Amino acid sequence: GEQNAPSLQRLVLSGWTVVHENRDEPFERVDAVKAKALYDTKKTTWIDVREPAEWQRERIPGAVLVPLNKFLVSPREYLHGDGVVFYCAQGIRSAVACELAAAIGLTEVYNLEGGIEVWSSRGFPVDR
C-alpha cells in the first residue's frame, strides 16, 4: 500500500495542473457590452461591492449593495443561486468577490470589467 501513495499524489497534482491551466479563473470576465446582454435577460443577480457613498452617487438599476468587506465575512448570506454579476468602480474589488463566490460553489459568476465607470461611459442604465 505505501509505495502506491506517491504515484497517486502525482496523478492528483498533474490532474489539478491540467484543469488549472485550462481554466485560469473560476469566473468569467465580461466587458460592458456582454454584461449589458446579461442584464437584459433579467436572469442575473447584480451585486455592487462598492461603499455606500459610491452607491449614493450612481448605481446600476436593480443591483443590490453589498460592500466587499461585508461580503467577505458572510458571502452565503447574499448569494441565492447562480448567475451573479459583480461590479465595483473599475472591476478590481468585484473580481475578489467573484473568486469567493466561485470558491463556495457558484459556477455562473461574472465580473464587470472596467466596472460602473465603463458601464456608464457606454450610456448603459445608471440611477443617480
C-alpha positions in Angstrom: 0.0 0.0 0.0 2.6 2.5 1.0 4.5 2.5 -2.3 1.3 3.5 -4.2 0.9 6.7 -2.3 3.5 8.9 -4.2 2.2 7.9 -7.7 -1.4 8.6 -6.6 -0.3 12.0 -5.3 1.5 12.8 -8.6 -1.6 11.8 -10.6 -3.8 14.1 -8.5 -1.3 17.0 -8.8 -0.9 16.7 -12.5 -4.6 16.4 -13.0 -5.1 19.5 -11.0 -2.5 21.3 -13.1 -4.2 20.4 -16.3 -7.6 21.6 -15.0 -6.0 24.8 -13.7 -4.3 25.6 -17.0 -7.5 25.2 -19.0 -9.4 27.5 -16.7 -7.3 30.2 -15.3 -10.1 31.7 -13.2 -13.3 30.2 -11.8 -15.4 33.1 -13.1 -16.0 34.9 -16.3 -14.7 38.4 -17.0 -17.3 40.3 -19.2 -17.0 43.7 -20.8 -19.8 46.2 -20.6 -21.4 45.1 -23.8 -21.6 41.4 -22.8 -22.7 42.5 -19.3 -25.5 44.5 -20.8 -26.7 41.4 -22.7 -26.7 39.5 -19.4 -28.5 42.5 -17.7 -31.2 42.5 -20.4 -32.0 38.8 -19.9 -33.2 39.8 -16.4 -32.0 36.4 -15.2 -28.9 37.5 -13.4 -28.4 39.0 -9.9 -26.3 42.1 -9.8 -24.2 42.8 -6.7 -22.4 46.1 -6.2 -19.5 45.7 -3.9 -18.6 49.4 -3.5 -19.1 51.5 -0.4 -22.4 53.3 0.4 -21.1 56.7 -0.6 -20.2 55.4 -4.1 -23.6 53.8 -4.3 -25.3 57.1 -3.5 -23.6 58.8 -6.4 -24.6 56.3 -9.1 -25.6 52.6 -9.3 -26.9 50.1 -11.8 -30.7 49.8 -11.5 -31.8 46.6 -9.9 -28.4 45.9 -8.3 -28.0 45.1 -4.6 -25.4 46.9 -2.5 -23.1 44.6 -0.5 -19.8 46.3 0.3 -16.9 44.0 -0.3 -15.9 43.8 3.4 -19.4 42.6 4.4 -19.5 40.1 1.5 -16.1 38.6 2.5 -17.4 38.0 6.1 -20.5 36.1 5.1 -20.9 35.5 1.3 -23.6 32.9 1.7 -25.9 35.4 3.2 -26.0 37.3 0.0 -25.9 34.5 -2.6 -29.0 32.7 -3.5 -28.2 30.8 -6.6 -26.1 31.0 -9.8 -26.0 33.8 -12.4 -24.4 36.6 -10.4 -22.7 39.7 -11.9 -20.4 41.5 -9.5 -19.3 45.1 -10.1 -17.5 47.9 -8.4 -15.9 51.1 -9.7 -13.3 49.5 -12.0 -13.6 45.8 -11.6 -10.9 45.2 -9.0 -12.9 44.7 -5.9 -15.6 42.8 -7.8 -13.0 40.3 -9.0 -12.2 39.5 -5.4 -15.9 38.9 -4.8 -16.1 36.6 -7.9 -13.3 34.5 -6.6 -15.0 34.0 -3.3 -18.4 33.2 -4.9 -16.8 30.6 -7.0 -14.9 29.2 -4.0 -18.2 28.5 -2.2 -19.6 26.7 -5.2 -21.2 29.1 -7.7 -20.4 28.2 -11.3 -22.0 31.2 -13.2 -20.2 34.2 -11.8 -19.3 37.3 -13.9 -17.1 40.2 -13.3 -17.9 43.5 -15.0 -14.5 44.5 -16.3 -14.0 48.3 -16.0 -16.8 48.5 -13.5 -19.6 51.0 -13.4 -17.1 53.6 -14.9 -17.0 51.9 -18.3 -20.7 50.8 -18.0 -21.9 54.4 -17.6 -19.5 55.7 -20.2 -21.2 53.4 -22.7 -24.5 55.1 -21.9 -25.9 52.0 -20.2 -28.5 52.5 -17.4 -27.5 54.1 -14.1 -29.6 55.6 -11.3 -28.2 58.8 -9.8 
